[in-house]
Structures are given as C-alpha cells and as structure tokens.
C-alpha cells in the first residue's frame, strides 16, 4: 500500500467487506421486456428480422437532448449501490460536443460514444466512478464501463476508481486520469485498452492494473502489480521495485466490436487483428477493420428465449443483446464463422436446468463481447464453452476473441457450476475477463456456490491479456494447452475455505491459483499475482500460488504472492521456489524470473 492508503483491511471483513442488506431499488419500466419476435401460430416459424429498436434501457442522447444530466443522475441513483440488482443500462452519446456533464457510473451501466473515433464525441466534463456509496472503498466497484469517448475533465483529471470488470476502452482523456477513490481508500482494478491519456495516470491505492495498446503522458506509482503491453509512455520495466512489468508490444490483439452511427444508421465496427501491437488503433484517420449494419443483427430483448436466439443465429444473424436479464434453458449455440455476439449495458445470461449458457463451435473469427454470465441454481458443468472438446482447427489467421465477458457464480443469488469457462478452440484471444466465484452477496458459502475451476484452457496457442480469476474451490486457472501465453493475471484464493483439509490437494497444501498442466512443454506468463485471505481459518497455509512443469520452454516473468493481513500464508511463490509470506504486513513475496 502507498502511504496515502489505510495500512491493512479490518480482519473481520476482509478486503471486500460484505454488504449489508440494501433497500430495494425500483428499475425503469420495460426492463423485463418481451420477446422481439414469436413463432407463427401454425407451420414453420417466420424468419426473424434484423435491426430495430434498441429498447427502453438503451438511452440515446445527442447534444440537443434536454435534461441529459438529470437522466444520468436518475440512473446513477438507481445503480450506485445496487450491486446485485436487475437494473441494466446503456448510454449512447451521438457524435458532437457536450458541455457541463458529470456522468457518474454505477453498477451495470455502460456509457459509450457513437463515433468511429473517440474524438467524434467529446464530453466537456467527467465520466466518473468514485466510492462514496461504500465509505470510500473502491474494491467492489464492478460491472461498468466507458468506451469510445473524448473527455475534457473539469478539474483537469478524470476519476475512474474501479475494481474488476470495469473496462476503460477506446477513450481519449484530454487531461489526467485518477484511478483511486477521492479519499485514497482501497482500490482493486483494473483495465485500460486502446486509450490515450494526454496527462498523467495516477493509480495511487490501486493494487494492480493492466494497460494495453494505449498512450499515456505519464504514470505516477505502483502498489503490487502494474503491467503494460504496447503502451506508449509506459514506465520502464523495473519489477519488483517498483513493480512495473512493461512489454514493448502486445503479441496479438483485436479490439472489441462497438456500435457507431453512419449518418443516421447504426453499424457495428469490427476492428482488425494486429500483431505486435503498440498504441491506439484510432489515432490516424479511419481505424482498420470492417463493419456490419445493424440489420445483420438480431436485436435481442430480455424475455427472448434461447430457442429464439438460436433461431436468429441459424438464420445467419449476429446477436446484439440489449440491457437486461436473459434466462436460457439451453445453450446459445454459435456455429457460424465470424458471428458477433455483442452485449450492451451488461446484458446477462442465466442458464437454467444446469445448461451451459453459450457454446462456440470450432470455427473462425467468432467475437464475444460485453456481457455477463450468471450461474443458475442447478450446477452447470461449464458456463461458457469456447470450442467443443477436442477442437483442433487452426484459427491463427482469424481467432475467436472473448472480450469483457464476465462470469459470476453466486452473489446475486444461488449459483453453481463445475467450471466457469473452458477454452478448447486453438488461437483464442481472451482479452479482459473476470471469472468470479462470489465471496459476498446472496447464495455464498464454501458448498453453497461451489465451483471447482474458474478457467480451463485446453486449446493450443491461446493468449490471455488481462486475466482476472478469483475464489474457486480448486484451481482458479488450469492451463492444459501448449504454447499458452498470459499477460497480466490477478487472483485471490477463496476466502471461505473452512479449514486446511478442505483445500488439501494430494500431498500439497492448497490448489495453485494458476496451474500449467504437467505435460505442457511451452508456456509463458508476465506480471502475475495471487493473494490469499482465509478469513474463516486464518491458520491455513497455501503451498504456492503458481504450479508448472520444470522445463526450459515453460517460463514466467514477475510473479508475486501476497498474504492479506496475515489471513493464511504462502510457503512459496511457484512450485518450491520463492520466499514464504509471513506476518500481517501484507508484503508481497516475489520471483522475478522462473526458472
């Protein structure tokens, strides 16, 4: 922690204190919605149409819209502390200049510009996240986003004090960016991509952060783990003091699809694949990529069934999931190459009957982006399956991308699964995910919201950029594929293990946060941290945070483990290497290079 931060979290509540029961908050009319199209009464179901209205929870604004600030405030009042509620909202700003706005962003709220470039839509004001709702503690500021806007902050510095699942993408801040809450309390983020911050980024109390393919005017400090890849202006590599991991380029990247206006028609832009990427994609004219008209998308509404979504996909339509909750009693099946499934306002899939929420075939170029999957009360073997078991096709020229797709087990209510996400398809890029077995909220307990594995990677040549996986009963990440690469990993082991026996892994004490399969011959990771906070039994000992076969082709750079205020300890960092943590000082134990 920096000197501006509290020294250590209270032992009774942990780094993320459990919220008390919140007052019920009404949601805007129309959230539940109805199916956009129903089967014909007799015979073959009629074809579903693409395009159409975006629904009541997509709020489209232009510079002449009256009462913009009041509308922003109305949604924020509903969403500021509604961490596990049903509200889902998307603000879309048409190109132009907006003045005097303070867009405070709460839970399940996304704010985006509708230009091809962030500079097409300029807010003279702020798009901000703070932590007043939680006594200045930003470690629960999840599930919100800002994209494709230029900001001219009122004070010269915009505040974006977030934790996991709160991406800041394709933004141009004409000033500085502060990543800590206003009182410099605890913060646990975060992710920036394809953005330009003209001034200095001040993370202050942020424990970890990943910035990709961006440009910054400066970076002020670090706590535990700050990782940069392809960032112009990034600090020089210096891990562990200060703990900067800096890669000159990102090995492979393809930015997230986004909605924009072409005249008065909506289109979805599909950015091109970049190799050894550095800097933003939008700085010099029209960005590289292709686009699709909205008419090529089935505009899904809450209440649409999995059968309806699958019928749209079978017709060759892509999916645009408008904000709300989608209960699916069978998998949404993406079988066509180059299909786009894009969510707005944290649209959420909840599987029933133990189904997998979404399955992708072994095909090229599928793009999954911008939605949440919430486990249902009946155990699902897996919640998201990218490629079927045994997938083997080469997708190097046109990989599957999974971006800002977040998975949650428990918290909003009872939820169970065996595995959160399985990646079987070769060459998949997982670009920013938070896969989370809930440590607070409703339906939470060692067996209540049990999920043994967070992410399992079986496919070869998979790249993860910005991998956040937390609190699983066994391995948080199990990587079985060859030639896997991870740039930035953040983890907490499950808080709620009842005793040492509950996490015993054969002869080892505890399951590693990140386990590379024993047969793997090539793997590489950069900037990776695991933390423990065993608040039920603080005497628990975790042997290591990372486990991997000892082979020349399996390499790690800049690893750390942290015992949060002494609630549990690590004996080693990776395998049998690295000093143990000790005491209550929350000081990382590090390994600069392994082997």
C-alpha positions in Angstrom: 0.0 0.0 0.0 1.1 3.6 -0.5 1.4 6.0 2.4 -1.9 7.5 1.3 -3.8 4.2 1.9 -5.0 2.6 5.0 -2.4 0.1 6.3 -4.5 -3.1 6.3 -8.1 -4.1 6.0 -10.0 -4.9 9.1 -9.6 -8.6 9.9 -13.3 -9.1 10.5 -14.5 -8.2 7.0 -11.6 -8.7 4.6 -10.6 -6.7 1.6 -14.1 -6.6 0.2 -16.5 -6.2 3.1 -19.8 -8.0 2.9 -22.5 -5.5 2.1 -25.5 -5.3 4.4 -29.0 -5.8 3.0 -29.6 -3.0 0.6 -33.0 -1.3 0.2 -34.9 -2.5 -2.8 -34.5 -0.1 -5.7 -37.1 0.1 -8.5 -36.0 -0.3 -12.0 -37.2 1.6 -15.1 -40.3 0.4 -16.7 -39.7 -2.1 -19.5 -36.6 -3.8 -18.2 -38.2 -7.3 -18.4 -39.3 -6.7 -22.0 -40.9 -9.2 -24.2 -39.7 -11.5 -26.9 -38.9 -9.4 -30.0 -40.5 -12.0 -32.3 -42.7 -15.0 -31.7 -43.1 -18.1 -33.8 -46.1 -18.1 -36.2 -49.1 -19.8 -34.9 -49.0 -22.6 -37.4 -46.4 -24.2 -39.6 -42.8 -23.0 -39.9 -41.8 -20.1 -37.6 -41.4 -16.9 -39.5 -38.0 -15.5 -40.1 -36.7 -13.1 -37.5 -35.8 -9.6 -38.7 -32.5 -7.9 -38.0 -32.2 -4.4 -36.7 -34.9 -2.4 -35.0 -35.4 -0.6 -31.7 -32.8 -0.9 -29.0 -35.3 -1.0 -26.2 -36.0 1.2 -23.2 -32.8 0.7 -21.3 -30.6 2.0 -24.1 -30.6 5.7 -23.7 -29.5 7.6 -26.8 -28.5 11.2 -26.4 -27.4 14.0 -28.7 -26.1 17.5 -27.8 -29.6 19.0 -28.2 -31.3 16.4 -25.9 -32.9 18.2 -22.9 -32.2 17.1 -19.4 -29.1 14.9 -20.1 -27.7 15.5 -16.6 -31.0 14.6 -14.9 -31.2 11.4 -16.9 -27.6 10.4 -15.9 -28.4 11.2 -12.3 -31.6 9.2 -12.4 -29.9 6.1 -13.5 -27.0 6.6 -11.1 -29.4 7.0 -8.2 -30.8 3.5 -9.1 -27.5 1.9 -9.7 -24.9 3.5 -7.4 -25.1 0.7 -4.7 -27.4 -1.9 -6.5 -24.6 -4.4 -6.7 -26.7 -7.5 -7.3 -29.9 -6.0 -8.7 -31.6 -6.5 -12.1 -31.0 -3.0 -13.5 -29.1 -2.8 -16.7 -28.4 0.4 -18.7 -26.5 1.7 -21.7 -26.0 5.3 -22.5 -25.1 6.1 -26.1 -23.9 9.6 -27.0 -24.2 10.6 -30.6 -21.2 12.5 -32.1 -20.8 16.1 -31.1 -19.8 18.2 -28.1 -21.5 18.0 -24.7 -20.8 20.6 -22.0 -21.1 20.6 -18.2 -21.8 17.0 -17.7 -20.8 14.7 -14.8 -21.7 11.2 -15.8 -21.4 9.2 -12.6 -21.4 5.5 -13.5 -22.9 2.9 -11.2 -23.4 -0.9 -11.4 -24.4 -2.4 -14.7 -24.1 0.9 -16.5 -22.1 1.4 -19.7 -21.5 4.8 -21.4 -20.3 4.9 -25.0 -19.8 7.3 -27.9 -21.3 6.6 -31.3 -18.5 7.9 -33.5 -15.9 5.9 -35.4 -13.2 7.7 -33.3 -13.4 8.7 -29.6 -12.7 12.3 -30.7 -16.0 12.4 -32.6 -17.9 12.6 -29.3 -16.4 15.0 -26.7 -17.7 15.5 -23.2 -16.5 18.7 -21.6 -17.0 17.2 -18.2 -16.4 13.9 -16.4 -17.3 10.2 -16.8 -16.5 9.2 -13.3 -16.5 6.4 -10.7 -16.0 7.0 -7.0 -16.7 5.0 -3.9 -18.9 7.2 -1.7 -21.6 4.5 -1.6 -19.1 2.2 0.2 -17.3 4.5 2.6 -14.5 5.3 0.2 -13.6 1.7 -0.5 -13.5 1.1 -4.3 -12.8 -2.7 -4.2 -16.4 -3.5 -5.1 -16.9 -1.1 -8.0 -17.5 -3.9 -10.5 -19.6 -4.2 -13.8 -19.5 -0.9 -15.5 -17.7 0.6 -18.5 -16.7 3.7 -20.5 -15.9 3.4 -24.2 -15.3 5.5 -27.3 -15.4 9.0 -25.9 -13.2 12.0 -25.5 -13.2 13.7 -22.1 -12.1 17.2 -21.1 -12.3 16.9 -17.3 -13.5 19.9 -15.4 -10.6 19.8 -12.9 -8.1 18.6 -15.5 -8.2 15.0 -14.2 -11.0 12.4 -14.6 -11.6 9.9 -11.8 -12.1 6.2 -12.6 -11.9 4.4 -9.3 -12.9 0.8 -10.1 -12.2 -2.8 -9.3 -12.7 -5.8 -11.6 -14.9 -6.0 -14.7 -14.9 -2.2 -15.3 -13.1 -1.6 -18.6 -12.0 1.8 -19.9 -11.7 1.2 -23.6 -11.1 3.4 -26.6 -11.1 6.6 -24.5 -9.3 9.9 -25.1 -8.7 11.8 -21.8 -7.5 15.3 -22.6 -6.0 15.6 -19.2 -5.1 13.2 -16.4 -6.7 10.1 -15.1 -7.0 9.2 -11.4 -7.7 5.5 -10.6 -8.2 5.9 -6.8 -11.3 7.0 -4.9 -11.4 10.5 -3.7 -10.2 9.6 -0.1 -7.5 7.3 -1.5 -9.1 4.3 0.1 -8.6 0.7 -1.1 -8.9 0.0 -4.8 -8.5 -3.2 -6.8 -8.7 -2.8 -10.5 -8.5 -2.7 -13.4 -8.1 -2.4 -17.2 -7.4 0.2 -19.9 -7.1 -0.6 -23.6 -6.9 1.4 -26.9 -6.9 4.7 -25.0 -5.0 7.9 -24.9 -4.5 9.8 -21.7 -2.7 13.0 -22.5 -1.8 13.7 -18.9 -0.6 11.5 -16.1 -2.3 8.4 -14.8 -2.3 8.2 -11.0 -3.2 4.8 -9.7 -2.3 5.7 -6.1 -4.0 3.0 -3.9 -4.8 0.6 -6.9 -3.3 -2.7 -6.0 -2.9 -3.9 -9.6 -3.7 -2.7 -13.1 -3.3 -3.8 -16.7 -3.0 -1.3 -19.6 -2.8 -2.5 -23.2 -2.1 -0.8 -26.6 -2.5 2.7 -25.4 -0.7 6.0 -24.9 -0.1 7.8 -21.5 1.5 11.1 -20.7 3.0 9.6 -17.5 2.4 7.1 -14.7 3.0 8.0 -11.1 3.3 5.0 -8.9 2.5 1.3 -8.2 1.4 -0.9 -5.3 1.8 -4.6 -6.2 1.5 -5.3 -9.9 1.3 -2.8 -12.7 1.5 -4.4 -16.2 1.8 -2.6 -19.6 1.9 -4.1 -23.1 2.1 -1.9 -26.2 1.8 1.3 -24.2 3.5 4.5 -25.4 4.8 6.4 -22.4 4.7 3.4 -20.1 7.3 3.4 -17.3 10.4 1.3 -17.8 10.3 -2.3 -16.6 11.5 -2.4 -13.0 9.7 -5.3 -11.2 9.7 -5.7 -8.2 10.7 -2.2 -7.1 8.6 -0.5 -8.3 6.5 -3.4 -9.6 6.3 -2.5 -13.3 6.1 -5.1 -16.0 6.5 -3.5 -19.4 6.3 -5.2 -22.7 7.1 -3.1 -25.7 4.2 -4.6 -27.8 1.2 -6.9 -27.3 1.8 -10.2 -29.1 -1.6 -10.2 -30.7 -4.7 -8.1 -30.2 -8.0 -7.3 -31.8 -10.1 -4.6 -30.3 -13.6 -5.1 -29.1 -16.5 -4.5 -31.5 -18.5 -1.4 -31.0 -21.7 0.3 -32.1 -21.5 3.5 -34.1 -23.6 5.8 -36.3 -23.0 6.1 -40.0 -25.2 9.0 -40.8 -28.4 8.0 -39.0 -27.9 4.3 -39.3 -26.4 2.1 -36.7 -23.5 -0.2 -37.6 -21.1 -2.4 -35.6 -17.4 -1.8 -36.3 -15.2 -4.9 -36.2 -11.5 -3.9 -35.6 -8.8 -5.7 -37.4 -6.3 -8.2 -35.9 -2.9 -6.6 -35.0 0.4 -8.4 -34.5 3.0 -6.9 -32.1 0.6 -4.1 -31.4 1.5 -0.8 -29.9 -0.5 2.4 -29.3 -4.1 3.1 -30.2 -6.0 2.0 -33.3 -7.8 5.2 -33.9 -5.1 7.9 -33.9 -4.6 8.3 -37.7 -7.9 8.5 -39.6 -10.4 5.7 -40.0 -9.4 2.6 -37.9 -8.6 -0.6 -39.7 -11.4 -3.1 -39.8 -14.8 -3.8 -41.3 -18.3 -3.1 -40.2 -21.8 -4.6 -40.3 -25.2 -2.8 -40.5 -27.5 -3.3 -37.5 -29.8 -5.1 -39.9 -27.4 -8.0 -39.8 -28.0 -8.3 -36.0 -31.0 -9.8 -34.2 -31.6 -7.1 -31.6 -32.5 -9.3 -28.6 -34.7 -8.1 -25.8 -35.0 -9.5 -22.2 -37.6 -12.3 -22.4 -36.2 -13.7 -25.6 -35.7 -17.4 -25.1 -32.6 -19.5 -26.0 -34.7 -21.0 -28.8 -35.3 -17.5 -30.3 -31.7 -16.5 -30.0 -30.6 -19.8 -31.7 -33.1 -19.3 -34.4 -31.6 -15.9 -35.2 -28.2 -17.4 -35.3 -29.3 -20.2 -37.5 -30.7 -17.6 -39.9 -27.2 -16.1 -40.2 -27.9 -13.1 -38.0 -25.5 -11.9 -35.3 -26.7 -11.1 -31.8 -27.0 -7.7 -30.1 -28.1 -8.3 -26.5 -29.8 -5.2 -25.2 -29.6 -4.5 -21.5 -31.5 -6.9 -19.2 -31.6 -10.4 -17.9 -31.9 -13.4 -20.3 -32.9 -16.8 -18.8 -31.8 -19.5 -21.2 -32.8 -23.2 -20.7 -30.4 -24.5 -23.3 -27.1 -23.3 -24.7 -27.0 -20.3 -27.1 -25.1 -22.0 -29.9 -22.7 -20.0 -32.1 -21.9 -22.3 -35.0 -21.2 -19.9 -37.9 -17.7 -18.4 -38.6 -17.4 -14.7 -37.9 -20.5 -14.5 -35.7 -20.6 -11.5 -33.4 -22.4 -11.6 -30.0 -22.3 -8.1 -28.5 -23.9 -7.1 -25.3 -25.0 -3.6 -24.3 -25.3 -2.4 -20.7 -24.1 -5.7 -19.1 -26.8 -7.9 -20.6 -26.8 -11.0 -18.5 -27.4 -14.7 -19.5 -28.6 -17.0 -16.7 -28.7 -20.7 -17.6 -31.4 -22.9 -16.2 -31.5 -26.7 -15.7 -27.8 -26.9 -15.4 -27.2 -25.9 -19.0 -24.1 -24.2 -20.5 -25.1 -20.6 -21.2 -23.2 -20.3 -24.5 -21.2 -22.7 -26.8 -19.0 -21.8 -29.7 -18.2 -24.3 -32.4 -14.7 -24.9 -33.8 -15.0 -22.0 -36.3 -13.0 -18.9 -37.3 -13.5 -15.4 -36.1 -16.3 -15.5 -33.6 -16.4 -12.4 -31.4 -18.0 -12.5 -28.0 -18.0 -9.2 -26.2 -19.6 -7.1 -23.4 -21.9 -9.4 -21.4 -22.2 -11.2 -18.1 -23.0 -14.9 -17.5 -24.5 -15.6 -14.1 -24.6 -19.2 -12.8 -28.1 -20.7 -12.2 -29.1 -22.6 -9.1 -28.6 -26.0 -10.8 -25.0 -27.0 -11.3 -23.8 -26.3 -14.9 -20.8 -28.4 -16.0 -19.4 -25.2 -17.7 -20.9 -21.8 -18.2 -19.1 -20.7 -21.3 -17.5 -23.2 -23.8 -15.3 -21.7 -26.5 -14.9 -24.6 -28.9 -16.1 -28.1 -28.4 -14.0 -30.7 -26.6 -11.2 -31.9 -28.9 -11.3 -28.8 -31.1 -8.2 -28.8 -33.3 -8.7 -26.4 -36.3 -6.1 -23.7 -36.9 -7.5 -20.3 -36.3 -4.3 -18.3 -36.3 -5.4 -16.0 -39.2 -8.8 -15.3 -37.6 -9.1 -16.2 -34.0 -12.0 -16.3 -31.7 -12.0 -13.3 -29.3 -13.6 -13.1 -25.9 -13.7 -9.6 -24.6 -15.3 -8.1 -21.5 -17.2 -11.3 -21.0 -17.6 -11.8 -17.2 -18.7 -14.9 -15.4 -20.2 -15.0 -11.9 -21.1 -17.8 -9.6 -23.3 -16.7 -6.7 -23.6 -13.2 -5.2 -26.9 -12.3 -7.0 -28.4 -15.5 -5.6 -27.8 -19.2 -5.6 -25.5 -20.3 -8.4 -23.4 -23.4 -9.0 -21.1 -24.7 -11.7 -18.2 -27.1 -12.1 -16.1 -24.8 -14.3 -16.7 -21.1 -15.3 -15.1 -21.0 -18.7 -13.5 -23.7 -20.9 -11.4 -22.7 -23.9 -10.9 -25.5 -26.3 -10.5 -23.6 -29.6 -6.9 -23.0 -30.7 -5.6 -19.5 -31.0 -8.4 -17.9 -29.0 -7.7 -14.5 -27.5 -9.2 -13.9 -24.1 -8.9 -10.1 -23.7 -10.1 -9.0 -20.3 -12.3 -11.3 -18.3 -13.3 -11.5 -14.7 -14.3 -15.0 -13.7 -15.6 -14.8 -10.1 -16.9 -17.2 -7.6 -18.6 -14.7 -5.3 -17.1 -14.0 -1.8 -20.1 -11.8 -0.7 -23.7 -11.3 -1.6 -26.5 -13.8 -1.6 -26.1 -17.5 -2.1 -22.5 -17.6 -0.9 -20.7 -20.4 1.0 -18.0 -23.0 0.5 -20.5 -25.5 -0.8 -23.4 -23.2 -1.5 -21.9 -21.6 -4.6 -19.4 -24.3 -5.3 -17.3 -24.1 -8.5 -14.1 -26.0 -8.6 -12.4 -24.4 -11.6 -12.5 -20.8 -12.9 -10.9 -21.1 -16.3 -9.7 -24.3 -18.0 -7.7 -23.9 -21.3 -7.3 -27.0 -23.4 -6.7 -25.4 -26.7 -3.2 -24.7 -28.0 -1.8 -21.3 -28.8 -4.3 -19.4 -26.6 -3.4 -15.8 -25.5 -4.9 -14.1 -22.4 -4.5 -10.4 -22.0 -5.9 -9.2 -18.7 -7.0 -12.4 -16.9 -8.8 -11.9 -13.5 -10.0 -15.2 -11.9 -10.9 -15.4 -8.2 -12.1 -17.6 -5.3 -12.6 -21.0 -6.8 -12.7 -24.2 -4.7 -9.8 -25.8 -6.5 -7.6 -24.4 -9.4 -8.6 -20.9 -10.4 -6.8 -21.4 -13.8 -5.9 -24.9 -15.2 -3.9 -24.5 -18.5 -3.5 -27.7 -20.4 -2.9 -26.4 -23.9 0.5 -25.9 -25.5 2.2 -22.5 -26.2 -0.2 -20.6 -24.0 0.6 -17.0 -23.0 -0.8 -14.8 -20.3 0.0 -11.1 -20.0 -1.3 -10.0 -16.5 -3.0 -12.3 -14.1 -4.8 -11.3 -10.9 -6.2 -13.7 -8.4 -7.5 -14.2 -4.9 -7.8 -17.7 -3.4 -11.2 -18.5 -1.9 -11.7 -16.6 1.3 -14.2 -19.1 2.8 -12.2 -22.4 2.9 -13.4 -23.8 6.2 -10.1 -25.5 7.2 -6.8 -26.8 5.8 -8.3 -30.2 5.0 -10.9 -28.6 2.7 -8.2 -27.4 0.3 -5.8 -30.4 0.6 -4.5 -31.3 -2.9 -3.0 -34.7 -2.5 0.4 -34.1 -0.8 0.2 -30.4 -1.4 -1.4 -27.8 0.8 -3.8 -25.9 -1.4 -4.5 -25.7 -5.1 -2.4 -23.3 -7.1 -4.1 -20.2 -8.4 -2.6 -20.9 -11.8 -1.7 -24.4 -12.8 0.1 -25.4 -16.0 -0.5 -29.0 -16.9 2.3 -31.5 -16.2 2.6 -32.5 -19.8 2.9 -28.9 -21.2 6.3 -28.2 -22.9 5.8 -24.5 -23.8 4.1 -21.7 -21.8 4.9 -18.1 -20.8 3.4 -15.6 -18.4 4.2 -12.0 -17.5 3.0 -9.9 -14.5 1.0 -12.4 -12.4 -0.2 -12.2 -8.8 -2.1 -14.3 -6.3 -3.4 -13.2 -2.9 -4.9 -15.2 0.0 -7.3 -14.0 2.6 -8.5 -17.1 4.5 -10.9 -15.3 6.8 -12.7 -18.4 8.1 -9.5 -20.2 9.2 -6.5 -17.8 9.2 -4.1 -20.6 10.0 -4.5 -22.2 6.5 -1.2 -22.5 4.6 -1.1 -22.4 0.8 2.0 -24.1 -0.6 2.3 -21.9 -3.7 0.4 -19.5 -5.9 1.7 -21.0 -9.2 2.5 -24.5 -10.4 4.1 -25.6 -13.6 6.4 -28.3 -15.0 10.1 -27.6 -14.8 11.0 -27.3 -18.4 13.0 -24.8 -20.4 10.0 -23.9 -22.5 7.8 -23.0 -19.5 8.8 -19.5 -18.4 7.3 -16.9 -16.1 8.3 -13.3 -15.5 7.4 -11.2 -12.5 5.4 -13.3 -10.1 4.1 -12.4 -6.7 2.0 -13.8 -3.8 0.5 -11.7 -1.0 -1.0 -12.7 2.3 -3.6 -10.1 3.0 -3.1 -9.0 6.7 -1.8 -12.5 7.6 -5.0 -14.4 7.0 -3.3 -17.5 5.6 0.2 -17.7 4.2 2.0 -19.0 1.2 5.0 -21.2 1.6 6.4 -20.5 -1.9 5.6 -18.4 -5.0 5.9 -21.0 -7.8 6.5 -24.7 -7.3 9.1 -24.8 -4.5 10.7 -21.5 -5.4 10.2 -18.1 -3.7 10.2 -17.0 -0.1 7.2 -17.6 2.1 4.9 -14.8 3.1 4.8 -14.1 6.9 3.2 -11.9 9.5 0.4 -9.4 8.9 2.2 -6.8 6.9 0.7 -7.6 3.5 4.2 -7.5 1.8 4.5 -9.5 -1.5 6.9 -12.3 -2.0 8.2 -12.1 -5.5 10.0 -14.2 -8.1 11.5 -12.1 -11.0 12.1 -14.9 -13.4 11.3 -18.7 -13.4 13.0 -20.9 -14.0 
